[in-house]
Amino acid sequence: MNSEEERRYLIDEKDLPIVLVHGTMGKSEDWSRVVEELSSSRSVIRPNYIERVAGRNSTNEFATKDLAEEVVAAVRSEGKRRFDLVGGSLGAALATCIAAQYPEMVRSLVLVSGFSHGSDPRMNLQFKLWLRLASTNKVAFTKLLLVSGLSPVFFSAFDEPTLNGIIENFIASTDWRPIEQTIRVDLSVDVRKYAAEHGMTDAEAIESGMEEKRKEFLKKGAEIYAKT
């Protein structure tokens, strides 16, 4: 296999984009460093769906599907019909929904720190705590996000006054209404039904997807070697 064939096999074609879907507290700009690494070899689409949450005012059981449709619409608006999909946190739930609803569009799926349903006891407790603090104590809420979402290495680079400044700036610059609405979407999430539609549990769906990708990998690899 020559280097050009290897490159095409690994990424298919440069025009096949990577779609990055952010999480509850995120926005499309949060992917900037990732985009810097990817943009030299791939096109990247990173929809900013959080603004749509407040506009739609929808936090019922259909909210996940609605937001997934927004992501797909953003991709289509770029003239793309197939892509690799990456989702983090709530974005992982949206990505799961997209992959289930549009399997012909999603070549590969990467889920980061995702969850399958907001009624899970631990996730439910976390989201309700977020919601309460976001509306009653934004300082405590922001501190909770920092200590639960960032590494000790990150904290070691800052002294207390600097961290306090980061917290103050975050609170002052944040539009809190979409965040509270998005947390309510977290609580309404349930992507288990997409697995159930295929007669599988969550774990079985993951295993099935991995098996399908394994077969696809072997098939494509065999085709390339047959040409060498």
RAJO-V571979 format. One record per residue. RES is the residue in one small letter. SS is DSSP state (a for helix, b for strand, c for the rest). D_FIRST is the distance of its C-alpha to the first C-alpha in whole Angstrom. Layout:
# RAJO-V571979
res-><RES	RES>
ss-><SS	SS>
d_first-><D_FIRST	D_FIRST>
This chain:
# RAJO-V571979
res-><m	n	s	e	e	e	r	r	y	l	i	d	e	k	d	l	p	i	v	l	v	h	g	t	m	g	k	s	e	d	w	s	r	v	v	e	e	l	s	s	s	r	s	v	i	r	p	n	y	i	e	r	v	a	g	r	n	s	t	n	e	f	a	t	k	d	l	a	e	e	v	v	a	a	v	r	s	e	g	k	r	r	f	d	l	v	g	g	s	l	g	a	a	l	a	t	c	i	a	a	q	y	p	e	m	v	r	s	l	v	l	v	s	g	f	s	h	g	s	d	p	r	m	n	l	q	f	k	l	w	l	r	l	a	s	t	n	k	v	a	f	t	k	l	l	l	v	s	g	l	s	p	v	f	f	s	a	f	d	e	p	t	l	n	g	i	i	e	n	f	i	a	s	t	d	w	r	p	i	e	q	t	i	r	v	d	l	s	v	d	v	r	k	y	a	a	e	h	g	m	t	d	a	e	a	i	e	s	g	m	e	e	k	r	k	e	f	l	k	k	g	a	e	i	y	a	k	t>
ss-><c	c	a	a	a	a	a	a	a	a	a	c	c	c	c	c	b	b	b	b	b	c	c	c	c	c	c	a	a	a	a	a	a	a	a	a	a	a	c	c	c	c	c	b	b	c	c	c	c	a	a	a	a	a	a	a	c	c	c	c	c	c	a	a	a	a	a	a	a	a	a	a	a	a	a	a	a	c	c	c	c	c	b	b	b	b	b	b	c	a	a	a	a	a	a	a	a	a	a	a	a	c	c	c	c	b	b	b	b	b	b	b	c	c	c	c	b	c	c	c	a	a	a	a	a	a	a	a	a	a	a	a	a	a	a	a	c	a	a	a	a	a	a	a	a	a	a	a	a	c	c	a	a	a	a	a	c	c	c	a	a	a	a	a	a	a	a	a	a	a	a	a	a	c	c	a	a	a	a	a	a	a	a	a	a	a	a	a	c	b	c	a	a	a	a	a	c	c	c	c	c	a	a	a	a	a	a	a	a	a	a	a	a	a	a	a	a	a	a	a	a	a	a	a	a	a	a	c>
d_first-><0	4	7	8	6	6	10	11	10	12	15	15	17	19	22	22	24	25	28	30	34	36	39	43	44	41	40	37	38	37	33	34	32	29	29	29	26	24	25	23	20	22	25	27	30	33	36	39	41	44	46	46	47	51	51	50	52	51	50	51	48	47	46	42	42	43	41	38	39	40	36	35	37	36	32	34	36	33	32	29	28	25	24	23	27	28	32	34	38	39	36	34	37	37	33	34	36	34	31	33	35	32	29	28	28	26	22	23	26	27	30	32	35	36	39	40	44	46	49	47	50	48	46	50	52	49	49	53	54	51	54	57	56	54	58	60	59	56	56	56	53	51	51	50	47	46	47	45	42	42	41	43	41	42	46	46	45	48	52	54	56	52	51	54	54	50	52	55	52	50	53	55	52	51	52	53	53	50	49	52	51	47	48	50	47	46	49	48	44	43	40	41	42	38	37	41	40	37	40	38	39	37	35	34	33	31	29	29	27	25	24	24	21	19	19	18	15	14	15	12	10	11	11	7	6	9	8	6>
